[in-house]
Amino acid sequence: MKNFFTHKIRKRSPLEIAGMILFGIAAITGLAILFGYVIMWLWNWLMPEIFGLTTLTYWQAVGLFILLKLLLGGCGRDGGGKKSSKKSGHKCKDGSKSDFSKWKHYDDFWKEEGDEHYRQYVERQSQKKQEDTSKPEQH
């Protein structure tokens, strides 16, 4: 990635680089302001009517967005997406839903074995259900 940026910046003047940086800062600021207003608008439109909650100010909506990002951000890549989860210190359990490396074999498995295994699973579940309903309840 470092070589990519070096290649892109090598032929630019310092004025162009400063312009790109200022444009990036303005774009990020604009998106942050937009996210705050969208969250505030959606909350104030839905939540008081549905759940009887109070309305939010702009800064409360921004704080709610940050809080939800921290709580529900999940594991894997961090917000910048620059480091992998192993390098950034995030601990994800093996086989987490965000690990898609094994999914390339899914279609082949389903074509070869999926239908039969699915039928066996359904049979086991219906047998369990029958056994559960036939057992007398113990108090």
NORNORJO-V865667 format. One record per pair of residues at least 6 apart in sequence whose C-alpha atoms are under 7 Angstrom apart, sorted by the first residue. I is the first residue (numbers start at 1). J is the second residue. If there is no record, write none. Layout:
# NORNORJO-V865667
I/J
I/J
This chain:
# NORNORJO-V865667
36/58
36/61
36/62
37/58
39/61
40/56
40/57
40/58
40/61
44/55
44/56
47/53
48/54
48/55
75/90
75/92
76/84
76/85
76/90
76/92
77/83
77/84
77/85
